[in-house]
Amino acid sequence: MRILEEFWYGDIEPTEYNTSSCKEYKKLLELICRNEEKLQATMTDEQKELFEKYSDCVREYQTMAECLLFQNSFKLGAKMMIEIMEE
């Protein structure tokens, strides 16, 4: 049960994943950052504050969505294991 021990002791972080091998991910992240910098350079202080509130909401939504995806994926994996064990 090594994986359960690693999970228990915090050696496995379910929200972390390796993106270094995904070139598309890296390119898209760079594009997002570059476009955000360009956008903010044209904004007033009031617009920057509104954009920051918007970005905070988007990040919170993404965190919730990732959590739900993790839960559903874990349940699917467990159902697969149950089905395999029943055969």
Biopython code that builds the backbone (N, CA, C, O; Angstrom):
import numpy as np
from Bio.PDB.StructureBuilder import StructureBuilder

atoms = [
    (1, "MET", "N", (0.830, -1.200, 0.000)),
    (1, "MET", "CA", (0.000, 0.000, 0.000)),
    (1, "MET", "C", (0.869, 1.257, 0.000)),
    (1, "MET", "O", (0.548, 2.235, 0.674)),
    (2, "ARG", "N", (1.924, 1.232, -0.725)),
    (2, "ARG", "CA", (2.856, 2.354, -0.755)),
    (2, "ARG", "C", (2.185, 3.648, -1.209)),
    (2, "ARG", "O", (2.448, 4.707, -0.640)),
    (3, "ILE", "N", (1.332, 3.580, -2.214)),
    (3, "ILE", "CA", (0.714, 4.804, -2.732)),
    (3, "ILE", "C", (-0.170, 5.463, -1.677)),
    (3, "ILE", "O", (-0.236, 6.690, -1.608)),
    (4, "LEU", "N", (-0.845, 4.671, -0.862)),
    (4, "LEU", "CA", (-1.674, 5.244, 0.211)),
    (4, "LEU", "C", (-0.798, 5.920, 1.264)),
    (4, "LEU", "O", (-1.163, 6.969, 1.795)),
    (5, "GLU", "N", (0.347, 5.328, 1.565)),
    (5, "GLU", "CA", (1.276, 5.947, 2.508)),
    (5, "GLU", "C", (1.808, 7.272, 1.958)),
    (5, "GLU", "O", (1.884, 8.264, 2.682)),
    (6, "GLU", "N", (2.171, 7.283, 0.693)),
    (6, "GLU", "CA", (2.662, 8.510, 0.077)),
    (6, "GLU", "C", (1.586, 9.595, 0.102)),
    (6, "GLU", "O", (1.870, 10.765, 0.360)),
    (7, "PHE", "N", (0.368, 9.191, -0.167)),
    (7, "PHE", "CA", (-0.752, 10.132, -0.137)),
    (7, "PHE", "C", (-0.980, 10.647, 1.288)),
    (7, "PHE", "O", (-1.182, 11.843, 1.494)),
    (8, "TRP", "N", (-0.946, 9.753, 2.253)),
    (8, "TRP", "CA", (-1.166, 10.106, 3.661)),
    (8, "TRP", "C", (-0.114, 11.098, 4.160)),
    (8, "TRP", "O", (-0.446, 12.062, 4.849)),
    (9, "TYR", "N", (1.141, 10.863, 3.815)),
    (9, "TYR", "CA", (2.222, 11.708, 4.295)),
    (9, "TYR", "C", (2.437, 12.963, 3.444)),
    (9, "TYR", "O", (3.368, 13.731, 3.682)),
    (10, "GLY", "N", (1.581, 13.157, 2.466)),
    (10, "GLY", "CA", (1.640, 14.375, 1.672)),
    (10, "GLY", "C", (2.680, 14.362, 0.571)),
    (10, "GLY", "O", (3.018, 15.410, 0.020)),
    (11, "ASP", "N", (3.196, 13.173, 0.243)),
    (11, "ASP", "CA", (4.181, 13.081, -0.833)),
    (11, "ASP", "C", (3.527, 13.134, -2.209)),
    (11, "ASP", "O", (4.193, 13.368, -3.217)),
    (12, "ILE", "N", (2.229, 12.916, -2.237)),
    (12, "ILE", "CA", (1.467, 12.995, -3.481)),
    (12, "ILE", "C", (0.482, 14.148, -3.343)),
    (12, "ILE", "O", (-0.314, 14.189, -2.404)),
    (13, "GLU", "N", (0.541, 15.062, -4.264)),
    (13, "GLU", "CA", (-0.378, 16.201, -4.266)),
    (13, "GLU", "C", (-1.279, 16.054, -5.483)),
    (13, "GLU", "O", (-0.829, 16.251, -6.612)),
    (14, "PRO", "N", (-2.559, 15.706, -5.268)),
    (14, "PRO", "CA", (-3.441, 15.434, -6.405)),
    (14, "PRO", "C", (-3.682, 16.625, -7.319)),
    (14, "PRO", "O", (-4.105, 16.442, -8.460)),
    (15, "THR", "N", (-3.427, 17.831, -6.850)),
    (15, "THR", "CA", (-3.669, 19.000, -7.696)),
    (15, "THR", "C", (-2.458, 19.386, -8.531)),
    (15, "THR", "O", (-2.543, 20.293, -9.359)),
    (16, "GLU", "N", (-1.336, 18.712, -8.324)),
    (16, "GLU", "CA", (-0.137, 19.000, -9.093)),
    (16, "GLU", "C", (0.010, 17.962, -10.194)),
    (16, "GLU", "O", (-0.213, 16.770, -9.985)),
    (17, "TYR", "N", (0.389, 18.440, -11.365)),
    (17, "TYR", "CA", (0.647, 17.533, -12.466)),
    (17, "TYR", "C", (1.743, 18.126, -13.326)),
    (17, "TYR", "O", (1.922, 19.342, -13.398)),
    (18, "ASN", "N", (2.461, 17.243, -13.969)),
    (18, "ASN", "CA", (3.616, 17.642, -14.759)),
    (18, "ASN", "C", (3.150, 18.163, -16.115)),
    (18, "ASN", "O", (2.542, 17.430, -16.894)),
    (19, "THR", "N", (3.439, 19.429, -16.391)),
    (19, "THR", "CA", (3.069, 20.023, -17.674)),
    (19, "THR", "C", (4.296, 20.281, -18.544)),
    (19, "THR", "O", (4.169, 20.796, -19.655)),
    (20, "SER", "N", (5.485, 19.927, -18.047)),
    (20, "SER", "CA", (6.719, 20.247, -18.767)),
    (20, "SER", "C", (6.810, 19.545, -20.118)),
    (20, "SER", "O", (7.460, 20.054, -21.031)),
    (21, "SER", "N", (6.178, 18.400, -20.258)),
    (21, "SER", "CA", (6.266, 17.667, -21.520)),
    (21, "SER", "C", (5.200, 18.091, -22.529)),
    (21, "SER", "O", (5.208, 17.621, -23.666)),
    (22, "CYS", "N", (4.292, 18.965, -22.130)),
    (22, "CYS", "CA", (3.211, 19.399, -23.014)),
    (22, "CYS", "C", (3.545, 20.777, -23.591)),
    (22, "CYS", "O", (3.349, 21.804, -22.940)),
    (23, "LYS", "N", (4.051, 20.775, -24.818)),
    (23, "LYS", "CA", (4.462, 22.024, -25.458)),
    (23, "LYS", "C", (3.278, 22.957, -25.682)),
    (23, "LYS", "O", (3.410, 24.174, -25.550)),
    (24, "GLU", "N", (2.119, 22.390, -26.021)),
    (24, "GLU", "CA", (0.927, 23.203, -26.272)),
    (24, "GLU", "C", (0.504, 23.957, -25.017)),
    (24, "GLU", "O", (0.100, 25.117, -25.091)),
    (25, "TYR", "N", (0.598, 23.297, -23.862)),
    (25, "TYR", "CA", (0.244, 23.912, -22.587)),
    (25, "TYR", "C", (1.149, 25.110, -22.313)),
    (25, "TYR", "O", (0.680, 26.188, -21.947)),
    (26, "LYS", "N", (2.443, 24.905, -22.495)),
    (26, "LYS", "CA", (3.415, 25.971, -22.233)),
    (26, "LYS", "C", (3.193, 27.151, -23.171)),
    (26, "LYS", "O", (3.227, 28.301, -22.733)),
    (27, "LYS", "N", (2.965, 26.883, -24.460)),
    (27, "LYS", "CA", (2.733, 27.949, -25.428)),
    (27, "LYS", "C", (1.472, 28.742, -25.085)),
    (27, "LYS", "O", (1.463, 29.970, -25.157)),
    (28, "LEU", "N", (0.418, 28.033, -24.713)),
    (28, "LEU", "CA", (-0.833, 28.700, -24.374)),
    (28, "LEU", "C", (-0.686, 29.552, -23.119)),
    (28, "LEU", "O", (-1.216, 30.662, -23.059)),
    (29, "LEU", "N", (0.023, 29.046, -22.124)),
    (29, "LEU", "CA", (0.250, 29.815, -20.903)),
    (29, "LEU", "C", (1.055, 31.077, -21.196)),
    (29, "LEU", "O", (0.753, 32.140, -20.654)),
    (30, "GLU", "N", (2.062, 30.975, -22.037)),
    (30, "GLU", "CA", (2.856, 32.147, -22.423)),
    (30, "GLU", "C", (1.988, 33.173, -23.156)),
    (30, "GLU", "O", (2.120, 34.376, -22.928)),
    (31, "LEU", "N", (1.108, 32.699, -24.028)),
    (31, "LEU", "CA", (0.208, 33.578, -24.766)),
    (31, "LEU", "C", (-0.765, 34.288, -23.826)),
    (31, "LEU", "O", (-1.027, 35.481, -23.977)),
    (32, "ILE", "N", (-1.289, 33.551, -22.867)),
    (32, "ILE", "CA", (-2.196, 34.150, -21.876)),
    (32, "ILE", "C", (-1.483, 35.265, -21.122)),
    (32, "ILE", "O", (-2.020, 36.363, -20.980)),
    (33, "CYS", "N", (-0.284, 34.989, -20.642)),
    (33, "CYS", "CA", (0.478, 35.997, -19.883)),
    (33, "CYS", "C", (0.808, 37.218, -20.733)),
    (33, "CYS", "O", (0.668, 38.355, -20.282)),
    (34, "ARG", "N", (1.243, 36.979, -21.954)),
    (34, "ARG", "CA", (1.596, 38.085, -22.846)),
    (34, "ARG", "C", (0.378, 38.962, -23.140)),
    (34, "ARG", "O", (0.472, 40.189, -23.123)),
    (35, "ASN", "N", (-0.761, 38.329, -23.409)),
    (35, "ASN", "CA", (-1.974, 39.092, -23.702)),
    (35, "ASN", "C", (-2.499, 39.830, -22.473)),
    (35, "ASN", "O", (-3.025, 40.937, -22.589)),
    (36, "GLU", "N", (-2.359, 39.224, -21.308)),
    (36, "GLU", "CA", (-2.789, 39.901, -20.080)),
    (36, "GLU", "C", (-1.936, 41.142, -19.837)),
    (36, "GLU", "O", (-2.460, 42.191, -19.462)),
    (37, "GLU", "N", (-0.633, 41.029, -20.048)),
    (37, "GLU", "CA", (0.253, 42.185, -19.865)),
    (37, "GLU", "C", (-0.116, 43.316, -20.832)),
    (37, "GLU", "O", (-0.164, 44.482, -20.440)),
    (38, "LYS", "N", (-0.375, 42.966, -22.086)),
    (38, "LYS", "CA", (-0.775, 43.974, -23.077)),
    (38, "LYS", "C", (-2.101, 44.624, -22.692)),
    (38, "LYS", "O", (-2.261, 45.840, -22.799)),
    (39, "LEU", "N", (-3.029, 43.820, -22.252)),
    (39, "LEU", "CA", (-4.347, 44.323, -21.864)),
    (39, "LEU", "C", (-4.235, 45.269, -20.670)),
    (39, "LEU", "O", (-4.817, 46.354, -20.679)),
    (40, "GLN", "N", (-3.492, 44.864, -19.650)),
    (40, "GLN", "CA", (-3.368, 45.692, -18.452)),
    (40, "GLN", "C", (-2.626, 46.999, -18.728)),
    (40, "GLN", "O", (-2.845, 47.998, -18.043)),
    (41, "ALA", "N", (-1.768, 46.989, -19.713)),
    (41, "ALA", "CA", (-1.032, 48.210, -20.053)),
    (41, "ALA", "C", (-1.956, 49.291, -20.606)),
    (41, "ALA", "O", (-1.621, 50.475, -20.579)),
    (42, "THR", "N", (-3.104, 48.885, -21.099)),
    (42, "THR", "CA", (-4.050, 49.845, -21.679)),
    (42, "THR", "C", (-5.169, 50.231, -20.706)),
    (42, "THR", "O", (-6.024, 51.047, -21.049)),
    (43, "MET", "N", (-5.173, 49.661, -19.511)),
    (43, "MET", "CA", (-6.288, 49.845, -18.576)),
    (43, "MET", "C", (-6.077, 51.001, -17.614)),
    (43, "MET", "O", (-4.951, 51.359, -17.269)),
    (44, "THR", "N", (-7.198, 51.573, -17.193)),
    (44, "THR", "CA", (-7.174, 52.545, -16.100)),
    (44, "THR", "C", (-7.084, 51.772, -14.794)),
    (44, "THR", "O", (-7.225, 50.549, -14.790)),
    (45, "ASP", "N", (-6.852, 52.467, -13.686)),
    (45, "ASP", "CA", (-6.796, 51.798, -12.384)),
    (45, "ASP", "C", (-8.123, 51.118, -12.061)),
    (45, "ASP", "O", (-8.139, 50.015, -11.514)),
    (46, "GLU", "N", (-9.227, 51.767, -12.396)),
    (46, "GLU", "CA", (-10.552, 51.187, -12.134)),
    (46, "GLU", "C", (-10.749, 49.912, -12.950)),
    (46, "GLU", "O", (-11.285, 48.927, -12.443)),
    (47, "GLN", "N", (-10.323, 49.927, -14.193)),
    (47, "GLN", "CA", (-10.444, 48.744, -15.043)),
    (47, "GLN", "C", (-9.543, 47.613, -14.553)),
    (47, "GLN", "O", (-9.919, 46.443, -14.609)),
    (48, "LYS", "N", (-8.346, 47.971, -14.069)),
    (48, "LYS", "CA", (-7.434, 46.957, -13.521)),
    (48, "LYS", "C", (-8.047, 46.285, -12.298)),
    (48, "LYS", "O", (-7.930, 45.071, -12.129)),
    (49, "GLU", "N", (-8.698, 47.071, -11.449)),
    (49, "GLU", "CA", (-9.340, 46.523, -10.253)),
    (49, "GLU", "C", (-10.468, 45.573, -10.647)),
    (49, "GLU", "O", (-10.604, 44.493, -10.071)),
    (50, "LEU", "N", (-11.270, 45.970, -11.620)),
    (50, "LEU", "CA", (-12.368, 45.123, -12.092)),
    (50, "LEU", "C", (-11.818, 43.841, -12.724)),
    (50, "LEU", "O", (-12.353, 42.757, -12.493)),
    (51, "PHE", "N", (-10.759, 43.962, -13.517)),
    (51, "PHE", "CA", (-10.150, 42.795, -14.139)),
    (51, "PHE", "C", (-9.578, 41.847, -13.095)),
    (51, "PHE", "O", (-9.656, 40.628, -13.249)),
    (52, "GLU", "N", (-9.004, 42.404, -12.034)),
    (52, "GLU", "CA", (-8.459, 41.566, -10.960)),
    (52, "GLU", "C", (-9.573, 40.784, -10.268)),
    (52, "GLU", "O", (-9.402, 39.604, -9.960)),
    (53, "LYS", "N", (-10.713, 41.431, -10.023)),
    (53, "LYS", "CA", (-11.863, 40.741, -9.424)),
    (53, "LYS", "C", (-12.357, 39.629, -10.351)),
    (53, "LYS", "O", (-12.670, 38.524, -9.909)),
    (54, "TYR", "N", (-12.418, 39.945, -11.637)),
    (54, "TYR", "CA", (-12.832, 38.955, -12.634)),
    (54, "TYR", "C", (-11.868, 37.763, -12.628)),
    (54, "TYR", "O", (-12.304, 36.612, -12.615)),
    (55, "SER", "N", (-10.568, 38.038, -12.638)),
    (55, "SER", "CA", (-9.555, 36.977, -12.650)),
    (55, "SER", "C", (-9.649, 36.110, -11.399)),
    (55, "SER", "O", (-9.498, 34.891, -11.477)),
    (56, "ASP", "N", (-9.895, 36.728, -10.250)),
    (56, "ASP", "CA", (-10.052, 35.969, -9.006)),
    (56, "ASP", "C", (-11.229, 35.004, -9.106)),
    (56, "ASP", "O", (-11.131, 33.853, -8.681)),
    (57, "CYS", "N", (-12.340, 35.473, -9.669)),
    (57, "CYS", "CA", (-13.517, 34.622, -9.831)),
    (57, "CYS", "C", (-13.227, 33.467, -10.785)),
    (57, "CYS", "O", (-13.633, 32.334, -10.529)),
    (58, "VAL", "N", (-12.538, 33.746, -11.865)),
    (58, "VAL", "CA", (-12.199, 32.703, -12.834)),
    (58, "VAL", "C", (-11.310, 31.653, -12.176)),
    (58, "VAL", "O", (-11.523, 30.455, -12.366)),
    (59, "ARG", "N", (-10.307, 32.092, -11.400)),
    (59, "ARG", "CA", (-9.425, 31.147, -10.708)),
    (59, "ARG", "C", (-10.206, 30.285, -9.715)),
    (59, "ARG", "O", (-9.970, 29.081, -9.619)),
    (60, "GLU", "N", (-11.125, 30.889, -8.986)),
    (60, "GLU", "CA", (-11.933, 30.125, -8.031)),
    (60, "GLU", "C", (-12.802, 29.100, -8.764)),
    (60, "GLU", "O", (-12.936, 27.960, -8.321)),
    (61, "TYR", "N", (-13.387, 29.514, -9.884)),
    (61, "TYR", "CA", (-14.194, 28.604, -10.691)),
    (61, "TYR", "C", (-13.341, 27.446, -11.208)),
    (61, "TYR", "O", (-13.767, 26.292, -11.158)),
    (62, "GLN", "N", (-12.140, 27.750, -11.702)),
    (62, "GLN", "CA", (-11.255, 26.708, -12.222)),
    (62, "GLN", "C", (-10.862, 25.720, -11.127)),
    (62, "GLN", "O", (-10.787, 24.515, -11.370)),
    (63, "THR", "N", (-10.614, 26.225, -9.935)),
    (63, "THR", "CA", (-10.261, 25.354, -8.820)),
    (63, "THR", "C", (-11.408, 24.406, -8.500)),
    (63, "THR", "O", (-11.193, 23.214, -8.284)),
    (64, "MET", "N", (-12.636, 24.940, -8.469)),
    (64, "MET", "CA", (-13.800, 24.092, -8.218)),
    (64, "MET", "C", (-13.980, 23.059, -9.327)),
    (64, "MET", "O", (-14.257, 21.892, -9.052)),
    (65, "ALA", "N", (-13.823, 23.484, -10.567)),
    (65, "ALA", "CA", (-13.988, 22.575, -11.701)),
    (65, "ALA", "C", (-12.941, 21.461, -11.660)),
    (65, "ALA", "O", (-13.260, 20.301, -11.921)),
    (66, "GLU", "N", (-11.702, 21.806, -11.336)),
    (66, "GLU", "CA", (-10.645, 20.799, -11.246)),
    (66, "GLU", "C", (-10.931, 19.817, -10.118)),
    (66, "GLU", "O", (-10.672, 18.622, -10.261)),
    (67, "CYS", "N", (-11.459, 20.300, -9.004)),
    (67, "CYS", "CA", (-11.801, 19.434, -7.879)),
    (67, "CYS", "C", (-12.904, 18.451, -8.284)),
    (67, "CYS", "O", (-12.823, 17.259, -7.988)),
    (68, "LEU", "N", (-13.930, 18.961, -8.959)),
    (68, "LEU", "CA", (-15.013, 18.094, -9.411)),
    (68, "LEU", "C", (-14.515, 17.065, -10.421)),
    (68, "LEU", "O", (-14.918, 15.902, -10.381)),
    (69, "LEU", "N", (-13.647, 17.489, -11.317)),
    (69, "LEU", "CA", (-13.075, 16.573, -12.298)),
    (69, "LEU", "C", (-12.259, 15.490, -11.595)),
    (69, "LEU", "O", (-12.349, 14.315, -11.950)),
    (70, "PHE", "N", (-11.468, 15.880, -10.607)),
    (70, "PHE", "CA", (-10.675, 14.911, -9.844)),
    (70, "PHE", "C", (-11.593, 13.900, -9.160)),
    (70, "PHE", "O", (-11.348, 12.695, -9.221)),
    (71, "GLN", "N", (-12.649, 14.392, -8.510)),
    (71, "GLN", "CA", (-13.577, 13.502, -7.816)),
    (71, "GLN", "C", (-14.245, 12.531, -8.780)),
    (71, "GLN", "O", (-14.318, 11.332, -8.514)),
    (72, "ASN", "N", (-14.730, 13.054, -9.898)),
    (72, "ASN", "CA", (-15.405, 12.197, -10.869)),
    (72, "ASN", "C", (-14.448, 11.192, -11.496)),
    (72, "ASN", "O", (-14.823, 10.045, -11.738)),
    (73, "SER", "N", (-13.232, 11.609, -11.757)),
    (73, "SER", "CA", (-12.234, 10.701, -12.329)),
    (73, "SER", "C", (-11.870, 9.602, -11.338)),
    (73, "SER", "O", (-11.705, 8.444, -11.722)),
    (74, "PHE", "N", (-11.745, 9.964, -10.073)),
    (74, "PHE", "CA", (-11.432, 8.985, -9.040)),
    (74, "PHE", "C", (-12.567, 7.970, -8.918)),
    (74, "PHE", "O", (-12.323, 6.768, -8.816)),
    (75, "LYS", "N", (-13.803, 8.456, -8.927)),
    (75, "LYS", "CA", (-14.961, 7.561, -8.850)),
    (75, "LYS", "C", (-15.000, 6.621, -10.050)),
    (75, "LYS", "O", (-15.276, 5.431, -9.897)),
    (76, "LEU", "N", (-14.726, 7.146, -11.240)),
    (76, "LEU", "CA", (-14.715, 6.312, -12.431)),
    (76, "LEU", "C", (-13.653, 5.232, -12.317)),
    (76, "LEU", "O", (-13.911, 4.072, -12.637)),
    (77, "GLY", "N", (-12.463, 5.602, -11.864)),
    (77, "GLY", "CA", (-11.400, 4.620, -11.676)),
    (77, "GLY", "C", (-11.792, 3.548, -10.667)),
    (77, "GLY", "O", (-11.507, 2.367, -10.866)),
    (78, "ALA", "N", (-12.448, 3.962, -9.578)),
    (78, "ALA", "CA", (-12.894, 2.998, -8.567)),
    (78, "ALA", "C", (-13.953, 2.061, -9.148)),
    (78, "ALA", "O", (-13.929, 0.859, -8.884)),
    (79, "LYS", "N", (-14.868, 2.600, -9.927)),
    (79, "LYS", "CA", (-15.900, 1.755, -10.559)),
    (79, "LYS", "C", (-15.258, 0.748, -11.510)),
    (79, "LYS", "O", (-15.685, -0.405, -11.577)),
    (80, "MET", "N", (-14.238, 1.178, -12.241)),
    (80, "MET", "CA", (-13.529, 0.261, -13.138)),
    (80, "MET", "C", (-12.878, -0.861, -12.351)),
    (80, "MET", "O", (-12.944, -2.026, -12.745)),
    (81, "MET", "N", (-12.250, -0.508, -11.236)),
    (81, "MET", "CA", (-11.591, -1.525, -10.405)),
    (81, "MET", "C", (-12.615, -2.514, -9.847)),
    (81, "MET", "O", (-12.365, -3.719, -9.818)),
    (82, "ILE", "N", (-13.762, -2.006, -9.406)),
    (82, "ILE", "CA", (-14.817, -2.885, -8.881)),
    (82, "ILE", "C", (-15.263, -3.853, -9.963)),
    (82, "ILE", "O", (-15.406, -5.050, -9.716)),
    (83, "GLU", "N", (-15.482, -3.330, -11.160)),
    (83, "GLU", "CA", (-15.936, -4.179, -12.253)),
    (83, "GLU", "C", (-14.891, -5.240, -12.597)),
    (83, "GLU", "O", (-15.230, -6.396, -12.850)),
    (84, "ILE", "N", (-13.629, -4.842, -12.605)),
    (84, "ILE", "CA", (-12.553, -5.803, -12.894)),
    (84, "ILE", "C", (-12.498, -6.878, -11.823)),
    (84, "ILE", "O", (-12.311, -8.053, -12.136)),
    (85, "MET", "N", (-12.658, -6.492, -10.565)),
    (85, "MET", "CA", (-12.583, -7.454, -9.469)),
    (85, "MET", "C", (-13.764, -8.410, -9.461)),
    (85, "MET", "O", (-13.643, -9.536, -8.978)),
    (86, "GLU", "N", (-14.917, -7.976, -9.995)),
    (86, "GLU", "CA", (-16.104, -8.817, -10.021)),
    (86, "GLU", "C", (-16.029, -9.897, -11.091)),
    (86, "GLU", "O", (-16.715, -10.915, -11.000)),
    (87, "GLU", "N", (-15.193, -9.675, -12.112)),
    (87, "GLU", "CA", (-15.113, -10.654, -13.221)),
    (87, "GLU", "C", (-14.342, -11.878, -12.824)),
    (87, "GLU", "O", (-14.180, -12.794, -13.631)),
]
sb = StructureBuilder()
sb.init_structure("model")
sb.init_model(0)
sb.init_chain("A")
sb.init_seg("    ")
for serial, (resi, resn, name, xyz) in enumerate(atoms, 1):
    if name == "N":
        sb.init_residue(resn, " ", resi, " ")
    sb.init_atom(name, np.array(xyz, "f"), 0.0, 1.0, " ", f" {name:<3s}", serial, name[0])
structure = sb.get_structure()
